[in-house]
Amino acid sequence: MTQEYGVHDIVREDRVFYKMRKLRKMRLSAV
């Protein structure tokens, strides 16, 4: 496992987490 792969993996997970958070906020504001 190279360090680059790890960094890319973290970035990808971060993006997914950010998207989920955004969707949750939109849902809460809609309700």
C-alpha positions as CSV (number, residue, x, y, z in Angstrom):
1,M,0.0,0.0,0.0
2,T,1.4,3.4,-1.0
3,Q,0.8,6.6,0.8
4,E,-0.7,8.1,-2.3
5,Y,-3.4,5.4,-2.4
6,G,-4.2,6.1,1.3
7,V,-4.6,9.8,0.7
8,H,-6.9,9.3,-2.3
9,D,-9.0,6.9,-0.3
10,I,-9.4,9.4,2.6
11,V,-10.3,12.2,0.1
12,R,-12.9,10.0,-1.5
13,E,-14.5,9.1,1.9
14,D,-14.4,12.7,2.9
15,R,-16.4,13.7,-0.2
16,V,-19.0,11.0,0.5
17,F,-19.3,12.2,4.1
18,Y,-19.6,15.8,3.0
19,K,-22.4,14.9,0.5
20,M,-24.3,12.9,3.2
21,R,-24.0,15.8,5.6
22,K,-25.3,18.3,2.9
23,L,-28.2,16.0,2.1
24,R,-29.1,15.7,5.8
25,K,-29.0,19.5,6.3
26,M,-31.2,20.0,3.2
27,R,-33.7,17.4,4.6
28,L,-33.8,19.0,8.0
29,S,-34.3,22.5,6.5
30,A,-37.0,21.1,4.3
31,V,-38.9,19.6,7.3
